[in-house]
Amino acid sequence: MTVKTNAMKKKIQLFESFLEIHSVGTSVALTESVDAKILTIAIHENNSVTYECSWWSGDSRTKDWFSASDFLSVGKKDPITKIGFIRDQGETE
């Protein structure tokens, strides 16, 4: 019975991980002269996060994707938010 219980424990191993993200609507500086707002947050494999940002260039609205390391500065209005996940690691042998 002990062997079966240990195998079941190994089969379903849950762990928690947290990501720190900037909220949608947060103002960010992309360059010294380009300020943008975060429109969309994408969480990718391996917990990498990218942000779709939008800014005005004359009369044209521009959008592109960036990582947090691309931001020169981040507005203080919306602090970093932590989100968490519980994942099933599956069977380990």
N, C-alpha and C positions, 0 to 999 in steps of 0.2 A: 504494500500500500504506500510506503514512503517513496519508493521509486516513481510510482505513478504521480504522486503529489508533486514531487520535484520536477518531473517532466512537464506537468501542467503549468507550474510556475515559470519554467523556462519558455514555454510556448507563448505565453501572453505576458510580455514584459512591457509595462506602461512607464513612460517617463514624461516629464513636463519640460517644455522649453518656452522661453519668452523672447519675443522680438520687441525691440524699441522702434517705434515708427513715428513719423511726423504726421499730424492729422491733415485730412483733406481741408483745403482752404487756407493752409498756412502760407504766409509770404516767405519767399526765399530769394536770395541774391545769387544769380547765375554768373554775373560779372559785375564790375563796379558800376556799370550803367544799365544793366538789365535786371529788373525785379520781376518775379513771376509768382504765380500761385499754384499750389499743388492741387491737381484735379482728380487724379486717380492713383491708387497705391496697388502695386502688383507684388505678390509674394511668390517667389520662385523656388525651385528645388534648392536644397542646401541652405534654406532660410535667407537667401539673398532678397533684398527689397529694392524695387525701383519705383520712381515717382514720375507720373506724367505731369508736366508743368506747362502752363500757358502764360504768354506775355504778349504785349502789344508792341509791334514794330511799325511805327507810323500808323497807317490806317488798317494794317493787317494784323490779325491775331495769329500767333504762332504757337505750336505745341510740339513737345519732344519729351523723350524719356531720359531720366538722370538717376544716378545713385546719390545717396546722402553725401558722399565724399566730394561730389561735384559742386555742392552748394558753398558759396563763400561765407554766407551767413544765413541764419534762420530767424524769422520773426519770433518775438517773445509772446505773441498773443496765444498761440497754441503750443503748449509744451509737448515734449515727447510723450507718447502714449505707449503703455506696455500691453501687448496682447499675448495670450498663452494658448497652447495647444496640448492636447493629450494624444499621444500616438501609440498605436499598437506596433511593436517592433516585429511581430510575427514569430515564427518558430526559429529557435537557435539550437544548433547541434554542435 
